[in-house]
Amino acid sequence: MGEKEKTGPGLREQNKLRVRAAIRRAGVDLVARNGFQAVSVDDIAAAAGVARTTFFNYFPSKEAVLAAPSPDLLERQRVMCASRPADEPLWRSLSAVILDLIAAGEDDLRVMKHLKAASPELGDLLHKSNVDVVTALAAWASGRVTRDAEDEARLLVTVFLTAAETCVDQWPTDQPISATLARLEELYERLGRAFDGL
């Protein structure tokens, strides 16, 4: 009998992902409540229920906690990208993935917006939390097109993500994000016409 095919991370990897997510969530929550300067690594470790040494196994600093993307969001993105039909226009696939990620990350986005408003110096740091998402989307989009269309695919990702960032920046966080998503979807429909050959 052949070896069973792995369908996901093993138990050890799942546990590591849970600990990492717990530390990140504790750090984000504490900074949102108390401000960046008032929160220490020890505070974050205690709130996450881990030792200080365990904290440093996952993050080199408290800044890195805020700059880290949500592990759940990265996995959701991977699954969403893999699930899009191969014959679907790239801009439609990208639109569906980004809209889904924003809807799923509504609570996280709300916290991040509050953090940025309360501590403007965190703006660049919080922006870094999107780097892994952007890199993965660009790689996925490039893999969906022929080599001579890769630059155009990357441009599409940049344009769509900039549109998303603009809409989210204008989102009043005391309201559900649904109206913002509807506006973004309309914008994607208009922008998509310029990339309809992809």
HELIX and SHEET records of a PDB file:
HELIX    1   1 LEU A   11  ASN A   34  1                                  24    
HELIX    2   2 VAL A   41  ALA A   48  1                                   8    
HELIX    3   3 ARG A   52  TYR A   58  1                                   7    
HELIX    4   4 LYS A   62  ALA A   67  1                                   6    
HELIX    5   5 PRO A   71  SER A   83  1                                  13    
HELIX    6   6 LEU A   90  ALA A  104  1                                  15    
HELIX    7   7 GLU A  106  ALA A  118  1                                  13    
HELIX    8   8 PRO A  120  LEU A  122  5                                   3    
HELIX    9   9 GLY A  123  LYS A  128  1                                   6    
HELIX   10  10 VAL A  131  GLY A  143  1                                  13    
HELIX   11  11 ARG A  147  ALA A  149  5                                   3    
HELIX   12  12 GLU A  150  GLN A  170  1                                  21    
HELIX   13  13 SER A  178  GLY A  192  1                                  15    
HELIX   14  14 ARG A  193  PHE A  195  5                                   3    
END                                                                             
